[in-house]
């Protein structure tokens, strides 16, 4: 699976600062002390959900995604699940195969046994309170919305 990384600055600015590797869902990759697992998840364009683990800890990230049975595997017993929550409760029919709601993220976190849930990718202009309330309908763990400058220790 190839996913293009775009820099928001001049072309070539990051040349030489990273090494590209293909991600293959189902084929773990070792990066220093970390294990990286990739999951092919549904979206309008190719999307890889990622699970990074080391030292008995794990962070799972959905990227933008629609419904998938792989989400629970991706987030299984994760210390932190960073999950897309574009809409608070209901994704419009035309986007339902490709996007998730905060309600969906809460259900996934609960089913996976994730210790913490961080909602991200809220639709622009969306207040965080409706997303938090929707996720909390099915998830009782530590719950927050990603904001600029927020840090989370794992």
Backbone as ProteinMPNN parsed JSONL, in Angstrom:
{"seq_chain_A": "XXXXXXXXXXXXXXXXXXXXXXXXXXXXXXXXXXXXXXXXXXXXXXXXXXXXXXXXXXXXXXXXXXXXXXXXXXXXXXXXXXXXXXXXXXXXXXXXXXXXXXXXXXXXXXXXXXXXXXXXXXXXXXXXXXXXXXXXXXXXXXXXXXXXXXXXXX", "coords_chain_A": {"N_chain_A": [[0.853, -1.156, 0.0], [0.661, 2.139, -0.87], [0.904, 5.346, 0.396], [0.718, 8.711, -0.109], [2.787, 11.223, 1.238], [2.325, 14.509, 2.039], [3.966, 17.608, 2.062], [3.49, 20.746, 3.565], [4.922, 22.863, 2.702], [7.69, 24.254, 0.848], [8.708, 22.353, -2.039], [10.579, 19.389, -1.637], [11.66, 20.044, 0.789], [11.822, 18.305, 2.954], [13.487, 16.379, 2.056], [15.686, 13.676, 2.406], [15.332, 13.526, 5.135], [13.832, 11.478, 6.015], [12.989, 7.999, 5.582], [11.316, 6.139, 3.193], [8.972, 3.484, 3.467], [7.108, 0.728, 2.332], [3.85, 0.065, 3.492], [2.359, -2.829, 4.608], [-0.628, -4.241, 5.157], [-1.203, -6.501, 7.809], [1.396, -7.328, 7.924], [3.731, -6.939, 10.199], [6.005, -4.308, 11.154], [9.231, -3.615, 12.328], [10.573, -0.929, 14.035], [13.161, 0.459, 15.344], [12.693, 0.337, 18.798], [10.017, -0.102, 18.451], [6.957, -1.649, 17.364], [5.165, -1.671, 14.429], [1.979, -1.923, 13.209], [-0.064, -2.125, 10.407], [-3.269, -1.375, 9.064], [-5.538, -1.797, 6.518], [-8.004, 0.414, 5.855], [-11.381, 1.533, 5.178], [-11.926, 4.396, 3.164], [-12.382, 7.475, 1.316], [-10.093, 7.722, -0.174], [-7.011, 5.768, -0.336], [-6.321, 4.472, 2.897], [-4.541, 3.994, 5.878], [-4.872, 2.51, 8.929], [-3.1, 2.693, 11.973], [-1.083, 0.972, 14.358], [0.985, 1.404, 16.996], [3.365, -0.02, 19.006], [5.209, -0.724, 22.01], [7.223, -1.863, 24.708], [5.073, -2.974, 26.142], [3.022, -1.144, 25.835], [0.537, 0.562, 23.833], [-0.475, 2.531, 21.059], [-3.179, 3.359, 19.078], [-4.335, 4.383, 15.896], [-6.851, 5.538, 13.853], [-6.966, 7.028, 11.484], [-8.843, 8.627, 8.837], [-11.823, 6.936, 8.492], [-14.31, 4.58, 7.465], [-16.824, 2.218, 8.582], [-15.426, -0.841, 9.82], [-14.496, -4.158, 10.505], [-11.913, -4.52, 11.3], [-11.236, -2.413, 12.963], [-11.644, -2.898, 15.712], [-9.715, -4.836, 16.192], [-7.413, -3.352, 15.581], [-7.484, -1.496, 17.698], [-7.392, -3.054, 19.978], [-7.139, -3.441, 23.386], [-5.603, -1.122, 23.558], [-3.58, 1.489, 24.922], [-4.111, 4.041, 24.229], [-6.488, 5.199, 22.002], [-6.691, 6.925, 19.113], [-9.114, 8.345, 17.374], [-10.999, 8.949, 14.455], [-13.681, 11.25, 14.293], [-15.642, 12.576, 12.659], [-18.333, 13.38, 12.494], [-20.766, 14.025, 15.092], [-22.897, 12.088, 15.817], [-24.303, 10.847, 13.612], [-23.337, 9.809, 10.457], [-23.664, 11.239, 7.273], [-25.52, 9.539, 4.69], [-24.188, 9.345, 2.146], [-21.515, 9.491, 2.855], [-21.195, 7.539, 4.727], [-19.874, 4.981, 4.271], [-17.224, 5.751, 4.457], [-16.455, 7.511, 6.49], [-16.431, 8.233, 10.062], [-18.34, 8.504, 13.122], [-18.426, 10.202, 16.312], [-19.915, 8.666, 18.028], [-19.59, 6.133, 16.82], [-16.82, 5.858, 17.264], [-16.723, 5.723, 20.059], [-18.084, 3.315, 20.487], [-16.313, 1.536, 19.223], [-13.985, 1.882, 20.812], [-14.928, 0.925, 23.285], [-15.607, -1.758, 22.646], [-13.099, -2.695, 21.984], [-11.684, -2.487, 24.306], [-10.074, -0.303, 24.885], [-8.002, 1.861, 26.793], [-8.009, 4.663, 26.833], [-9.628, 7.245, 24.944], [-9.208, 9.382, 22.3], [-10.728, 11.744, 20.508], [-10.642, 12.807, 17.153], [-10.366, 14.889, 14.179], [-12.811, 16.258, 14.002], [-15.618, 17.687, 12.373], [-15.087, 20.808, 10.763], [-15.868, 23.648, 12.716], [-17.454, 22.283, 14.449], [-18.607, 21.932, 17.724], [-16.96, 20.576, 20.613], [-18.449, 19.347, 22.665], [-20.928, 17.941, 21.842], [-19.777, 15.76, 20.446], [-18.238, 14.516, 22.444], [-20.296, 13.782, 24.218], [-21.725, 11.982, 22.617], [-19.834, 9.901, 22.167], [-19.501, 9.081, 24.793], [-21.817, 7.731, 25.314], [-21.444, 5.043, 24.857], [-18.894, 4.49, 25.686], [-16.974, 4.366, 28.563], [-14.515, 5.042, 29.498], [-11.494, 7.106, 29.864], [-11.861, 10.079, 28.147], [-11.464, 12.392, 25.509], [-11.094, 15.315, 23.362], [-9.05, 15.915, 20.583], [-6.971, 18.728, 20.444], [-5.309, 21.719, 19.324], [-1.976, 21.803, 20.378], [-2.344, 20.041, 22.459], [-1.107, 17.517, 24.599], [-0.499, 14.08, 25.255], [0.285, 11.638, 27.52], [1.584, 8.376, 27.321]], "CA_chain_A": [[0.0, 0.0, 0.0], [1.421, 3.385, -0.89], [0.169, 6.555, 0.762], [1.583, 9.851, -0.352], [2.943, 12.187, 2.313], [2.412, 15.844, 1.466], [4.517, 18.671, 2.903], [2.762, 21.989, 3.34], [5.907, 23.897, 2.459], [8.327, 24.109, -0.456], [9.018, 21.008, -2.507], [11.892, 18.859, -1.307], [12.143, 20.564, 2.064], [12.088, 17.206, 3.866], [14.334, 15.388, 1.376], [16.783, 13.165, 3.204], [15.047, 13.502, 6.569], [13.081, 10.266, 6.332], [13.123, 6.89, 4.652], [10.006, 5.578, 2.891], [8.777, 2.038, 3.479], [5.737, 0.33, 2.028], [3.081, -0.544, 4.577], [1.581, -3.974, 4.166], [-1.528, -4.713, 6.208], [-0.958, -7.873, 8.234], [2.84, -7.585, 8.002], [4.286, -5.975, 11.161], [7.308, -3.715, 10.858], [9.982, -3.214, 13.511], [11.247, 0.365, 13.866], [13.809, 0.637, 16.646], [12.013, -0.469, 19.822], [8.584, -0.101, 18.181], [6.324, -2.511, 16.371], [4.132, -0.95, 13.698], [1.024, -2.749, 12.475], [-0.915, -1.32, 9.527], [-4.56, -1.944, 8.722], [-6.188, -1.129, 5.396], [-9.338, 0.797, 6.304], [-12.133, 2.196, 4.116], [-12.039, 5.849, 3.084], [-12.503, 7.924, -0.074], [-8.773, 7.46, -0.759], [-6.373, 4.744, 0.508], [-6.115, 4.864, 4.286], [-3.946, 2.978, 6.752], [-4.928, 2.639, 10.375], [-1.785, 2.311, 12.489], [-0.935, 0.606, 15.767], [2.385, 1.499, 17.386], [3.497, -0.591, 20.344], [6.544, -0.969, 22.572], [7.258, -1.92, 26.167], [3.773, -3.301, 26.714], [2.081, -0.038, 25.617], [0.121, 0.664, 22.433], [-1.284, 3.644, 20.561], [-3.852, 2.999, 17.84], [-4.826, 5.554, 15.175], [-7.703, 5.071, 12.768], [-7.051, 7.839, 10.277], [-10.242, 8.769, 8.441], [-12.278, 5.605, 8.108], [-15.674, 4.129, 7.633], [-16.937, 1.002, 9.389], [-14.572, -1.976, 9.48], [-14.271, -5.106, 11.601], [-10.513, -4.394, 11.711], [-11.043, -1.339, 13.942], [-11.54, -3.461, 17.063], [-8.39, -5.47, 16.244], [-6.458, -2.241, 15.622], [-7.521, -0.804, 18.992], [-7.509, -4.019, 21.071], [-6.394, -3.17, 24.623], [-4.686, 0.013, 23.375], [-3.532, 2.484, 25.995], [-4.726, 5.237, 23.651], [-7.06, 5.111, 20.664], [-6.945, 8.216, 18.473], [-10.12, 7.921, 16.405], [-11.743, 9.939, 13.682], [-15.057, 11.48, 14.742], [-16.04, 13.704, 11.823], [-19.688, 13.791, 12.879], [-21.033, 13.561, 16.459], [-23.684, 10.858, 15.958], [-24.757, 10.231, 12.38], [-22.617, 10.171, 9.239], [-24.603, 11.254, 6.14], [-25.508, 8.298, 3.91], [-23.183, 9.331, 1.065], [-20.177, 9.354, 3.438], [-21.208, 6.487, 5.75], [-18.854, 3.93, 4.101], [-15.872, 6.308, 4.442], [-16.187, 8.354, 7.654], [-16.973, 7.736, 11.324], [-18.885, 9.466, 14.073], [-17.939, 10.048, 17.689], [-20.649, 7.518, 18.549], [-18.868, 4.964, 16.31], [-15.52, 5.781, 17.95], [-16.987, 5.253, 21.412], [-18.412, 1.882, 20.401], [-15.077, 0.821, 18.906], [-13.113, 1.916, 21.996], [-15.503, 0.036, 24.292], [-15.485, -3.144, 22.185], [-11.673, -3.037, 21.936], [-11.086, -2.394, 25.635], [-9.07, 0.771, 24.903], [-7.962, 2.563, 28.078], [-8.344, 6.073, 26.617], [-10.104, 7.58, 23.603], [-8.995, 10.77, 21.885], [-11.462, 11.994, 19.267], [-9.965, 13.749, 16.275], [-10.956, 15.136, 12.864], [-14.178, 16.74, 14.072], [-15.938, 18.545, 11.243], [-14.808, 22.207, 11.106], [-16.959, 24.387, 13.334], [-18.169, 21.422, 15.396], [-18.24, 22.073, 19.14], [-16.548, 19.263, 21.112], [-19.389, 18.763, 23.625], [-21.783, 16.892, 21.268], [-18.951, 14.586, 20.127], [-17.916, 13.859, 23.71], [-21.526, 13.167, 24.741], [-22.056, 10.826, 21.768], [-18.878, 8.819, 22.458], [-19.72, 8.636, 26.174], [-23.007, 6.862, 25.387], [-21.029, 3.636, 24.869], [-17.526, 4.362, 26.198], [-16.921, 4.946, 29.906], [-13.129, 5.324, 29.864], [-10.976, 8.468, 29.726], [-12.326, 10.552, 26.846], [-11.136, 13.792, 25.233], [-11.033, 15.719, 21.952], [-7.742, 16.458, 20.207], [-6.931, 20.169, 20.207], [-3.967, 22.209, 19.055], [-1.099, 21.907, 21.528], [-2.627, 19.006, 23.475], [-0.174, 16.396, 24.701], [-1.041, 12.946, 26.004], [1.347, 10.721, 27.886], [1.186, 6.965, 27.287]], "C_chain_A": [[0.906, 1.229, 0.0], [0.492, 4.545, -0.555], [1.135, 7.709, 0.611], [1.602, 10.777, 0.86], [3.148, 13.547, 1.67], [3.001, 16.815, 2.478], [3.77, 19.952, 2.569], [3.708, 23.16, 3.125], [6.574, 23.594, 1.124], [8.72, 22.671, -0.769], [10.436, 20.601, -2.117], [12.418, 19.275, 0.045], [12.509, 19.44, 3.043], [12.989, 16.131, 3.253], [15.498, 14.981, 2.272], [16.501, 13.068, 4.688], [14.23, 12.278, 6.986], [13.324, 9.225, 5.251], [11.745, 6.274, 4.441], [10.028, 4.061, 2.922], [7.327, 1.765, 3.101], [5.105, -0.264, 3.275], [2.279, -1.688, 3.987], [0.689, -4.411, 5.319], [-1.267, -6.184, 6.518], [0.508, -8.246, 8.331], [3.452, -6.549, 8.945], [5.674, -5.504, 10.736], [7.961, -3.313, 12.171], [10.736, -1.929, 13.186], [11.868, 0.699, 15.213], [13.102, -0.238, 17.665], [10.516, -0.657, 19.545], [8.177, -1.179, 17.185], [5.202, -1.682, 15.746], [3.278, -1.951, 12.938], [0.124, -1.822, 11.673], [-2.175, -2.098, 9.179], [-5.14, -1.147, 7.561], [-7.632, -0.861, 5.791], [-10.054, 1.595, 5.222], [-12.17, 3.714, 4.268], [-12.159, 6.206, 1.607], [-11.21, 7.665, -0.856], [-8.103, 6.389, 0.106], [-6.058, 5.288, 1.905], [-5.519, 3.697, 5.059], [-4.177, 3.368, 8.197], [-3.615, 2.103, 10.914], [-1.857, 1.979, 13.977], [0.555, 0.581, 16.055], [2.499, 0.985, 18.814], [4.951, -0.804, 20.719], [6.409, -1.036, 24.082], [5.919, -2.197, 26.805], [2.726, -2.211, 26.579], [1.731, 0.033, 24.132], [-0.724, 1.908, 22.205], [-1.874, 3.183, 19.239], [-4.445, 4.265, 17.225], [-5.616, 5.086, 13.965], [-7.482, 5.795, 11.453], [-8.527, 8.042, 9.972], [-10.717, 7.407, 7.969], [-13.77, 5.431, 8.286], [-15.674, 2.868, 8.473], [-16.025, -0.115, 8.88], [-14.418, -2.854, 10.709], [-12.846, -5.0, 12.122], [-10.295, -3.322, 12.771], [-10.885, -1.874, 15.362], [-10.189, -4.161, 17.229], [-7.302, -4.409, 16.358], [-6.348, -1.662, 17.03], [-7.521, -1.746, 20.191], [-6.565, -3.705, 22.229], [-5.368, -2.038, 24.484], [-4.724, 0.927, 24.592], [-4.184, 3.777, 25.539], [-5.222, 4.907, 22.256], [-7.335, 6.524, 20.195], [-7.858, 7.901, 17.294], [-10.81, 9.101, 15.741], [-13.172, 10.015, 14.188], [-15.613, 12.679, 13.979], [-17.4, 14.258, 12.222], [-19.964, 13.294, 14.303], [-21.752, 12.212, 16.51], [-23.975, 10.134, 14.655], [-23.922, 10.732, 11.196], [-23.622, 10.181, 8.097], [-24.418, 10.017, 5.255], [-24.405, 8.246, 2.863], [-21.754, 9.155, 1.59], [-20.071, 8.195, 4.428], [-20.188, 5.367, 5.514], [-17.425, 4.42, 4.345], [-15.491, 7.145, 5.656], [-16.84, 7.744, 8.891], [-17.532, 8.878, 12.157], [-18.224, 9.256, 15.428], [-18.64, 8.866, 18.352], [-19.975, 6.221, 18.109], [-17.554, 4.768, 17.059], [-15.689, 5.268, 19.369], [-17.291, 3.765, 21.431], [-17.16, 1.053, 20.128], [-14.172, 0.747, 20.124], [-13.624, 0.967, 23.071], [-15.314, -1.427, 23.901], [-14.035, -3.619, 22.223], [-11.023, -3.05, 23.317], [-9.982, -1.352, 25.706], [-9.15, 1.541, 26.219], [-8.374, 4.023, 27.953], [-8.761, 6.27, 25.167], [-9.909, 9.064, 23.371], [-9.664, 10.95, 20.533], [-10.73, 13.039, 18.447], [-10.745, 13.91, 14.981], [-12.437, 15.485, 12.97], [-14.405, 17.687, 12.902], [-15.686, 19.998, 11.636], [-16.057, 22.914, 11.636], [-17.771, 23.576, 14.332], [-17.68, 21.698, 16.815], [-17.889, 20.696, 19.678], [-17.597, 18.583, 21.998], [-20.316, 17.703, 23.007], [-20.997, 15.619, 20.914], [-18.615, 13.819, 21.4], [-19.134, 13.142, 24.276], [-21.888, 11.922, 23.931], [-21.133, 9.65, 22.07], [-19.131, 8.238, 23.841], [-20.968, 7.771, 26.325], [-22.62, 5.389, 25.433], [-19.638, 3.419, 25.449], [-17.425, 5.081, 27.534], [-15.503, 5.263, 30.363], [-12.789, 6.802, 29.717], [-11.217, 8.936, 28.3], [-11.998, 12.027, 26.687], [-11.189, 14.038, 23.734], [-9.658, 16.304, 21.696], [-7.889, 17.95, 19.909], [-5.486, 20.573, 19.957], [-3.188, 22.335, 20.35], [-1.33, 20.86, 22.608], [-1.545, 17.937, 23.444], [-0.822, 15.316, 25.568], [0.101, 11.984, 26.269], [0.806, 9.295, 27.879], [2.16, 6.17, 28.115]], "O_chain_A": [[1.828, 1.319, 0.812], [-0.573, 4.698, -1.154], [2.243, 7.68, 1.147], [0.557, 11.077, 1.437], [4.047, 13.717, 0.847], [2.576, 16.839, 3.634], [3.454, 20.205, 1.406], [3.337, 24.313, 3.34], [6.079, 22.771, 0.354], [9.024, 21.883, 0.127], [11.376, 21.384, -2.254], [13.528, 18.891, 0.414], [13.408, 19.607, 3.868], [13.224, 15.092, 3.87], [16.203, 15.827, 2.822], [17.342, 12.575, 5.44], [13.97, 12.072, 8.172], [13.8, 9.533, 4.158], [11.073, 5.923, 5.41], [10.98, 3.431, 2.463], [6.425, 2.496, 3.51], [5.748, -1.003, 4.02], [1.598, -1.521, 2.975], [1.179, -4.894, 6.34], [-1.126, -7.007, 5.613], [0.842, -9.348, 8.766], [3.671, -5.406, 8.545], [6.41, -6.215, 10.051], [7.306, -2.731, 13.036], [11.45, -1.852, 12.186], [11.18, 1.168, 16.12], [12.924, -1.434, 17.432], [9.824, -1.306, 20.329], [8.94, -1.563, 16.298], [4.397, -1.073, 16.45], [3.783, -2.728, 12.127], [-0.392, -0.841, 12.206], [-2.148, -3.318, 9.02], [-5.215, 0.08, 7.639], [-8.398, -1.794, 6.034], [-9.402, 2.267, 4.424], [-12.411, 4.242, 5.353], [-12.049, 5.335, 0.745], [-11.246, 7.418, -2.061], [-8.593, 6.12, 1.203], [-5.592, 6.417, 2.059], [-5.946, 2.553, 4.906], [-3.734, 4.427, 8.642], [-3.069, 1.148, 10.362], [-2.583, 2.612, 14.743], [1.302, -0.173, 15.431], [1.828, 1.479, 19.72], [5.807, -1.033, 19.864], [5.575, -0.345, 24.668], [5.646, -1.707, 27.901], [1.642, -2.332, 27.149], [2.518, -0.378, 23.278], [-1.559, 2.286, 23.027], [-1.157, 2.675, 18.378], [-4.987, 5.114, 17.932], [-5.108, 4.323, 13.144], [-7.778, 5.238, 10.396], [-9.378, 7.662, 10.777], [-10.071, 6.787, 7.124], [-14.397, 6.054, 9.144], [-14.639, 2.485, 9.019], [-15.873, -0.31, 7.674], [-14.232, -2.357, 11.819], [-12.587, -5.354, 13.273], [-9.251, -3.323, 13.424], [-10.076, -1.356, 16.132], [-9.584, -4.084, 18.299], [-6.37, -4.557, 17.149], [-5.248, -1.371, 17.5], [-7.639, -1.282, 21.325], [-5.345, -3.705, 22.066], [-4.378, -2.006, 25.213], [-5.771, 1.113, 25.213], [-4.74, 4.521, 26.347], [-4.471, 4.396, 21.426], [-8.124, 7.243, 20.808], [-7.433, 7.268, 16.327], [-11.15, 10.099, 16.377], [-13.8, 8.996, 14.475], [-16.006, 13.678, 14.581], [-17.588, 15.473, 12.28], [-19.449, 12.245, 14.69], [-21.278, 11.288, 17.17], [-23.896, 8.906, 14.609], [-23.819, 11.938, 10.968], [-24.375, 9.219, 7.951], [-23.305, 9.516, 5.094], [-23.753, 7.214, 2.705], [-20.876, 8.715, 0.847], [-18.98, 7.896, 4.915], [-19.666, 4.833, 6.493], [-16.505, 3.607, 4.433], [-14.314, 7.459, 5.836], [-17.688, 6.858, 8.788], [-17.235, 10.051, 11.926], [-17.547, 8.253, 15.654], [-18.034, 8.147, 19.146], [-19.802, 5.308, 18.916], [-17.212, 3.65, 17.443], [-14.883, 4.462, 19.835], [-16.805, 3.038, 22.297], [-16.966, -0.005, 20.727], [-13.646, -0.319, 20.444], [-12.829, 0.272, 23.705], [-14.909, -2.244, 24.727], [-13.768, -4.796, 22.464], [-9.92, -3.573, 23.473], [-9.05, -1.493, 26.498], [-10.243, 1.837, 26.703], [-9.013, 4.569, 28.853], [-8.306, 5.554, 24.275], [-10.382, 9.896, 24.144], [-9.226, 10.382, 19.533], [-10.254, 14.04, 18.983], [-11.679, 13.153, 14.716], [-13.235, 15.063, 12.133], [-13.494, 18.405, 12.489], [-16.041, 20.392, 12.747], [-17.147, 22.792, 11.078], [-18.668, 24.107, 14.987], [-16.477, 21.696, 17.073], [-18.479, 19.713, 19.23], [-17.627, 17.354, 22.071], [-20.479, 16.64, 23.607], [-21.516, 14.514, 21.073], [-18.702, 12.591, 21.422], [-19.02, 12.016, 24.762], [-22.312, 10.916, 24.5], [-21.601, 8.52, 22.214], [-18.991, 7.031, 24.042], [-21.154, 7.139, 27.365], [-23.36, 4.569, 25.977], [-19.241, 2.277, 25.682], [-17.751, 6.263, 27.633], [-15.304, 5.705, 31.494], [-13.661, 7.638, 29.481], [-10.821, 8.263, 27.349], [-12.22, 12.823, 27.599], [-11.312, 13.107, 22.939], [-9.154, 17.095, 22.493], [-8.813, 18.372, 19.213], [-4.556, 19.859, 20.332], [-3.683, 22.911, 21.319], [-0.576, 20.804, 23.579], [-1.121, 17.506, 22.372], [-1.588, 15.607, 26.486], [0.8, 11.567, 25.345], [-0.293, 9.036, 28.37], [2.022, 4.952, 28.23]]}, "name": "protein", "num_of_chains": 1, "seq": "XXXXXXXXXXXXXXXXXXXXXXXXXXXXXXXXXXXXXXXXXXXXXXXXXXXXXXXXXXXXXXXXXXXXXXXXXXXXXXXXXXXXXXXXXXXXXXXXXXXXXXXXXXXXXXXXXXXXXXXXXXXXXXXXXXXXXXXXXXXXXXXXXXXXXXXXXX"}
